[in-house]
């Protein structure tokens, strides 16, 4: 654990609200993005992240963080996101939430340049089609900057498995997207 993590942890365990607020501000946005990767809903993702921080504050005296505080936060958010998915009563409710979020995402991307948003959508679509474990390993490493070891810890799998999953994800993405990028370059 880094010195900064140790100081944050100690201060929060002692009830230092300023340290808790610093931790919240440092990680809230990236954790919301991570949770949205699981839930496909910005609102649900925000709720999950806020609930995670509330639980940390409530249990501040009992929490034992063995690795980095960032890894701990990601693992906690991942677990809450998976619990949220389980709570959704029916598959159709989940699909409706995904559809709603997709429509919202489409409205936001309309502001961007059309060609760039098309490329971005194609890449995101290709990523979303990856199997869940492969997609999460890829996103944690490439989008959120975790090492293979940290990804392994967050996901509860071996580092070698993370390496294999990311390698397979890259191979799959290259295969799916090579035609698209070649087409865009020749325009």
N, C-alpha and C positions, 0 to 999 in steps of 0.2 A: 504494500500500500504506500502511495506517495506521501510526502510530508503534508501536502495540501489536503489530501484525503484524510489523513490522521487528524489534522487540526479541525477540519469540518466535523468529522465524526465525534471527536471529543467535545467540541463546543455544542453540537446538537444534543448529545447525550446529557449535557449539563443544562439544557433548556434554553440555549442561546437562540432567540428568534431571528436575529440578524444573520447568523450562520445558516440557519435553515432557509431563510429568504435568498441568500446568496446561492445556495445549492439549487434551490428551485429555479431561480433565474438562469443559472448556468446550464441547466439540463432540460427544462420544461419543453421547449420547442422541438428539440431533437427527439425527445421521448414521445411526443405527440405524433411526430412523423413515423416513428418506429411502430407505435401502437396502431396507427392507421394502416400500415402495411398488413397487419393481421386482420383488422376489423373492417377495413374499407369504408369507414365512417369517421369523419373528423370529429363529430360530436361525441361519439362513443369513445374515441381515442382520448379526447380531452378528459372525459369523465374517468377513464381508467387511470390516466396519469395523475389527475388530481386525487383520486382515491388512494393511489400508491403513496403520494406524498403525505396525505393525511394519516395513513397507517404508520408511516415512518415516524411522524411527529408523535402520534399516540404511543407508540412502542419505543420511543427514542432511548429510554433507559435500558431496554432489554436487547436491542439489536446488536448482533455480532457480525461485523463485516470483515471477512478474511482476505478478500482481494481488493480491487479498486472499488471505490464508491460508485463509479460510473457503471462498472460491470454489475454491481449489486442492483442498481436502479433498473438497468435493462432487463435483468433476470426477473425482478419483481414485476415490471410492467408486462413482460412476456407472459408470466403466469396469470396475471390479472386479465390480460387480453384473452387468453385461452379459456379462462373461467367465464368471461363474458360471452364468448362464442357458445359455450355449453349452455348458458342461460337462455339463449334465444330459443323460443319454444318450438318453432317449426323451421324447416328449411326454406319455406317460401318467405317467412319473415326475414331471414338472413339474406335471401336473394333480393328482396325488396329494398333492404338497406343498402346492398351493393349497388343496385340499380340507381337508387336515389343519389348515392355518393358519386357514381359515375356521371350522372346528369349534372351534378354540381361541378364536378371536375371539368366537364366539357364546357360549361359556361365560363369558368375561370380561364381556360386555355384559349377561348375565343379572343381574348384581349391580346394575346401574343401573336407573333407573325405566324401565318397559316402554315408555311412550310416547316418551320421549326417545331410547331406544335404537333404536326403530323409525325415527324421523326420521333419526337419525344413519346407520343402516344404508342407508336409502333414498338419502341424499346420497352416502355412500361408494360405493354400487352405481352410482349415476349417474356419479360421477367415474371409477370403474373401467371403465365402458363407453366412455369417451372413447378415441379413438385414442391410441396410446402417446405420440407426441411432444406432442400437445395436453395429455394428462394430466400428463406430466412438467413441461411449461412451466407449467401451471396450479398444480401442487403446489409447485414451486420458488418461484413468485412468491407465491401466497396462503398456503400453509402454512408455508413456510420463510423468507419475507420477503425474497427476493432481488429486486433491480431487474431490469428487462427486460434491461439490458446484462449484468448478472451471469448471468442465466439463459442468455442467448445464448452467453456464454463457456463456461459449464458444458456446454451441449448442443452446442456447435460449430455454431451457426446464427446468422443475422443477427438483430439486435434487432427489426427490423420483422417478421420471421417470428414472433418470440416474441409481439409485440403482436397479430398476426393470430391466432395459435394460442389465446391467452388470450381474445381477443374471441369467437372461435368456441366455445370451451369454455363461456364464460358464457352465450352464446345457447342452446347445447344444454342446459345445466343448467337454465336458466330454463324452457325448454320442457318438459323432463322433470319438473320438480319443482313447477311452479305449481299443478297440480291437487292434489297431495299436501298442500301447505301450505294451500290454500284449504279442503280437507277437514278438516284439523286445527283451523283457526281456527273452523270452524262447529260444532265438537263442544261 
